[in-house]
Amino acid sequence: MMSNILVLPIVIPAIFAIILIFIGKKPIIKRMVAFFGAILTALSAGYNLFYIMQHGIQFLELGSWPVPYSITLTVDHLAAAFVFTTSLLMIFIILYSYQSITVERERYYYYASVLFMLCGLNGAFSTGDIFNLFVFFEVFLMSSYVLMIIGGTKIQLQESIKYILVNVISSSFFVMAVAMLYSVTGSLNMADISVKLSQLNNHSIITIVAILFIFVFATKAGMFPLYFWMPGAYYAPPIPILTMFGALLTKVGVYALMRTYSLFFRTETVETILLVLAMLTIISGVIGALAYRDMKKIIIYNIMIAVGVIIAGVSVLTVDGMLGAIYYVFHDILIKAALFMLVGIIIHITGQTAYDRAGGLIKQYPLLGWTFFIAALSLAGIPPLSGFFGKYYIVKALLAEGHVISAVIILLSSLAVLYSVIKIFMHVFWGEEEIQIQPKPYKKMLIASIIVTLLAVGFGFYADALFPIFHEAALTLTEPSHYTQILEVK
């Protein structure tokens, strides 16, 4: 049955990760095994997405118990798109790692941790069970702990303590929130919980549980005021790991907010909380992006701006708002990965992280320079590049609901985003030469960066072709009955 294939994007990377553990200290073989595993995962995820586009939402019961007692995978258009995008991007992160992660790290558990992370991410996107969402969170978080400390530099060890502590605390609150939800509904199946909460008259209990979930997922996504850990923790590891964290880990928190808010907590109080937090997240991110000269920190703070924009679209819970949030979250996954990769090449070539300590690279590295320029324009949402469509629908939804100030903040943040990345481009590529550059191998890094940038650009140019998938995903989020049909089918 086709539904059995839903588990492949979770099982395949787990199997290859276990194989990598037993290979030993052979970096070349590990590269090939990891790359092949990522390709197989992406192919299975692509097939799932294609099938769901043709036949609609798919379910898989793990075990012989009936719904809602069985553990289920529930994969709709949104989940399938997340799984495919994540699996595809991981291929290029692995390719990028060949020249950037260092052989010392490759010899140990780097590639195994990357594939275990892919397993956890795909599981979190696919699960239809709220407790297993927690389980898959822990799978990719444990992998991220290894990636945080692998290499053992002083800054990694220092920041990993804070990173682990924050995630352990938020995970404890996650379990508490799940327990409270179970005590109210008597179920862990998300579709069943949605139906039972809709019949519940006590909205105060729903609001309390919602606040707990917002605390957990806002921490994972790096939202205000719970982002304090993110700039330092994401800054510490090497660029390929930073790319995974910045492009993918924060988006799991965003996805979890989208899913639980639309299914469980559809109240005006929660809408207000999310919108206020989104605006404060955007403002905090803008301040950070404009304040720093460090290229890595500028892009890290741009993650916060994007998260705020996405959650603003989610908060209004309309088709346009969700459609904009979906467009923007996939745009941000691709373009943040591209920018982190490109910044990593600049740092690899110059040895500098501050943009005002490197200059004149356009003469020797024109392809790198113009690729960065295109990525910068796409990040800011210049039409017809990919960032434009998401912001258009989000601003349209906010204005339709009367949130004029929020819409203005999002539009102004686009200018701040453009300025923050263009100043990197102007200083690094057109400024005066500050240092003597020693040529270093970087072609594999550049190939991966260019492909991801082209994917982001193509995402904008083919936005119309993607509209049916994203529109169906937005309908599923705004109309819970589309998701809860599992209870009728089964």
N, C-alpha and C positions, 0 to 999 in steps of 0.2 A: 504493500500500500504506500501511496505517496506520503502520507502523514508520517511514516517511519523515517523518511528522509529529513524531516525537520530537525532531528537530533544530530545529524552529521556535522554541521558547523560547530557543534559543541564537542562531539566525540573525537573528530579528526585531530584538532590541535592538541587535545589531551593525550592521545596515543603517541603523536610525534614528540610531544614534550617528554614523555616517559622514555621513548627511544633515545632522545638526546642526552638524558641523564646517564645512560649506560654506555654511551659512545666513548667516554673518556676525554682526555685533553687533546682533541684533534680538531682545531678550529675550521680547517677547510671542509672536512666532512660535515661538521655541524652546520656550516653555512648552507651546504647543499640540502641537507635534511630539513632544516628550518624553512628554507625557501620553497622546497617541494611541498611541505606540509601546509604552508600558507596558501600556495596556489590551489591545492586540493580543497582547502576550506573555502576559498573564494568561489571556486567552481560550484561546489555544493550549495553555497549561499545564493549564488546567481540563479541556479536552477530553482531553488525554493521561491525566490522573488518572482521569477517568470511564471511559475505555476500558480502562485497566489494572485498574480495579476489576471490570470485567465479564469481561475475558479473561486477566488475569494478566500476569506479567512480559513485557516487550517488548524486542526487540533490533534494532539497526540496524548493519549492516556498512558502513563508509565505505571503499569501494574493492572491488576484485574478489578480494582475497586471502581465503582461508578462515580461520575462527577456528582457532587463536589468533593467527594472523599479521596479521590485519586489525585496523584501529582500530575499536572498537565503542562504541556507546552501549548501555548496559544499564540500563533503567529499570524498577525494581520499585515496589511501593507506597510505600516510604520515600522513594526518590529523587523520584518523581512528586509526593508531598506536599510535599517541600522546595521543588521547583521552583515549584509553584503558590503556596505561602505566600509565598515570596520575591517572585515576580512581582506578586502581589496587594498586598503591603505596599509595594512600590516605587511603586505608583500614588499612595498616600496620602502617602508621603514627598515625591513631586514636588509634589502639591497643597499640602502644608505649606510647601514651599520658597518658594512665591510671595510670602509676606509675611515670610519669615525669613532668606533667604539673601543678600539685597541685590542690587540691579540690577547693580552692578559685577561681581559674580561671575557672574551670569546671562549677561552679555554675552560672556563668554569660553567656557570649555570645561566648565562645571559640568554641564549636562544631558548632554552627550556622555560625560563621565566616568561619570555615574550609569548610563547605559545600557550602557556598556562593562563596568562593574562587574556589572550584571545578567547580561550575557552570560557573564562569567567564573564567576559564582556558579552559574548554571544548568548550565553546562558541567561544573563540578566535581561537581555532584550527579548528573549524567546519565552521565558517562563510565564505561565498563567497562574502561578501560586505565589502569594505574597511572602510566605516564609522562605521559599526557594529563591525569591529575589534577594533576600538577605544572604542566603547561602552562596549564591553566585557573586554577590558583592564581596564576600569574604574571600572567595577564590581569587578574584583579580586583585584584591587588596593585599593578600599574602604575596602574590607575585610582585606587586609594586614595592613591597617592603624589601624583597631581595634586590630588585633593580635599584632601589634607592641607595643601598649600601654597597653594591657590587663595585669593587675597585678600592673601597675603603679610604677615600680621601677625607681630610679633616672636615671639610664643609659638608660632605655627604653624611658622615656620622653625626655631626652636630644637628643638621636639619632633619635627619631621619628620626631622631628621638621625638621631636615635636610632631612630625608627620604621623608616626605610629600612635602617639598618645592621643592626638585629635581623632584619628580614625577609630581607635578602640573605644573612646568615649561615645562617638556618634553611633557606632555599632551597638553599644549597650542601649542607647535610646531607641535604636531601630527595633531591637528585640522587645523592649518595653511597649513600643507603639503597636507592634504586631500582636503582643499578648492582650493589650487593651482592645484591639480590633476583634480578636478572637472571642474575648469575653462578651462582647456586644452582639456579635453575629453568629458565633459558633461555627465559623468556616474560615478556611485559609485560601480557598479558590477565589481569585479576584472577580470573576464574573458573578459568582454567588454572593460575595460580599456586596457588590454593587446593587444587586436586586434587594438584598435584605436591608441595606442602609436606606434605600429609597422608600421603604415601608416603615422606617423608624421615625417616630414623632419627636424624640428627644434630640434636638439639634445641638444642644450644648455639649453633649458627649462627642458628637461628630466633630465639633470645632476643636475640642481639646485634643482628640486623636490627630486631627489635621495639623494642628500646631506642632505636635511631636514629629510627624512625618516631614513637615516643612523644615524643621530644625535639622533633621538628619540629612535630607536631600540637599538643602541649601548649603550645608557644610561640605558635602561631596562636590557640589557644583561651584563652590567658591563665591557664594553670594554674600552681600552685606548683611550683618556685620561679622560673618563667620568666615571671611576670606583671609584673616590675619596669618594663617599658616601657609597659604598658597605661594606668595611671591618668593619666600625663602626656600621652601621645600622643592618647588619646581625649578628653581635656579640651580640647585646643587648638583644634580646628576648630569651626565653627558647629554649632548643634543638629541641623539636618537631616543633616549628615554624621556627627555623633556618633550619631544614631539608626541610620543605616545600619551604621556600624562596630559599635556595641554590640549591635544586634539580630541582625545577619546575619553579619558577618565571623567573630566568635568561633564561631558555630555551624557554619561550614565545617570548622574544626578538630575540633569535636565529631563532625560527620558522618564525617570521614575516620577518626577513631579508631574509631567504631562499625563502619565498613565493614571496615577493615583488620584490626582485632582479631578480629572475628567470622570473617573469611575466612582469615587467615594465622596468627595468633599465639595460638591457643587453648591456652595453657599456664598452670599454676598460678603460675609465677613472674611472668608478665605480669599475671595477675589481681591478685596481691598488690601489684605496683608501682602499678597503676592505682588500686586502692582506697586505698592509703596517700596517693598524690598527691591523690586526690579529697578526702580528709578534711583534708589540710593546706591545700588550696585553699579549702575551706569556712571553716576557722578563720581564714585570712588575710583572706578577704573580710569575715567578720563583724567582725574587728578594725578594718578600714578603714572599713566602713559605720558603725560606732558612734563612730569617732574624729573624723570630719570634720563640719563644719557646712556645708560647701559642697554644695549640692543635686546638682550634676552628679557630684561625686566619690562621693557616697553611692550614687547609682544605678550608677555605674561599678563600685564594689566589690560591689554586689549582682549584677553580671554574674558575678563570680568565684564567688560563693556558688552561683548557679544551675549554672554549669559543673561545679562539684564535685559537686553533687547528681546531675546527669545522668550523669557518669562513674562515680559510685558504682553507679548502676543498671546501667550497661553492664558494669562489671567482673565482676559475678557470672555473666554470660552465661547467664541463665535466661530463660524466656519472660516471667515477671513482671517481672524486672529490666529487660529490654529494653523491655517494654510501658510501664513507668513512665518510662524514659528518653525514649521517643518522645513520650509524652503531655507530659512536662515540657519537652522542647526546643521543641515548637511553642507551648506556653503561654508560654514565656519569650521567644520571638521576638516574639509579639504584645504581651505586657504590658510588656516593656522598651521597645519602640517607643512604646507609649502613654505611659509614664512620662517618657521623654526628651522627647517632644513636649509634654507638660503642663508639665514643668519649664521647657522652652524658652519657653512662653507666660508663665510667672511671671517669668522673667528678662527677657523682652521688655517686660512691663508695668512692672516695678519697677526694672529696671537693676541688680539685685542678684543675686549667686549664693549668698550665705550666707543660710540660712533665718531667722536671728535678726536680719536687717537689714530684713526686710519683714514686715508684719503687717496684719491687719484686712481682707484682700481678700474675705472672704466676703460683705460688705455690697454691694460693687460687682460681684463676679464669682461669684455663687452656683453657676452651672452649672459653671464651671471647678473650683470647690472640691469639689463633690460628685462630679464625674467623677474628680478626683484621689483622693478617698476610696475610691471603688469600685475603682479601679485598684490602690490600696495594699492593700486587702483581698485582691484577686485575686493580687497578687504574693506575699503571705504564705501563700497556700494555704488561705484560710478556705472551708470547704465552703458551698455547692456550686459555688464559683467554680473557675476552670480549674486553678489551681495545686494543688488538693487531690488530684486523681486521680493525677497523676504521682508525687507523694510517697507516696501510699498504696501504690502498687504497688512502688515502690523500697524503702520500709521493709519491706513484706511480704517481698520477695525477700531482703533483707539478713538479716532475722530467720530466715527459712527456711534460710539458709546458715550461721547461727550467728554473724553479724557484729553482735552486739548493740550494742557500743560505737558502731559506725558509724551504726546506726539511730538511736541516742540523739542523736548529734551532729547528724544531719539534722533531727530533731524540734526540738532546741533552737535550731538555726539559723533555724527558722521564726519563733520569738519575736523573735530579733534582727532579722530582716528586717522584721517587722511594726513593731517599735519604731523602726527607722531611718527608715521612710517616714511613719509616723504623726506623728513629731515634726516633720517638714516640714509636714504638714497642719495641726497644731495651731499652730505658730508663724506660718506664712504666712497662714493664713485666719482664725485665731481670736486671734492675738496682738495686742498694741497696735500701732497704726499708727506705723511708724518713719520713713516718708518721705512726701512729698507726691507722689501718683501723677499723672503726666501721661497722659491717655488716648491710646492708640496703636491703630492698626488691627490686629486679631488674629483676625477672624472665620473666615477661611480656615484659619488654623492650628488654631482650636478645632474646626471641623467635621472636619478630618482626625483630630484627637486623639480626638474623641468616637466617630467611626466605628471607629477601631482599638481603643478601649476596649470598645466594644460587640462587636466581633469576639472579643476576649479573653473577655468575659463569656459570649457565645454559645457559645464553645468549651467552656466549663464546663457550661453547661446542656444542650448537645447532645453530651456526651461519649459517651453510649451509642450514638448514631448513628455516631460516628467509630470505635467499637470494632472493627468488622470490618476496616477499613483498617489500623489500628495493630496489631491482633493478627496480621494477615497479614504486616505488615512485621517484627514481632518474630519470627515463625516463620522468615522468610527469614534474619534475622540469626543466630538460634540454630541453624538447620539449613542449613549451607552448600550442601547438595545442591539446595535450591530455587533458589539463585543460579547454581550451576554447571551447571544444566540446559542452558545455552546450548551447551555442548560436545556434548551429545547431540542437541539440536535441529538444530544446524548440522553 
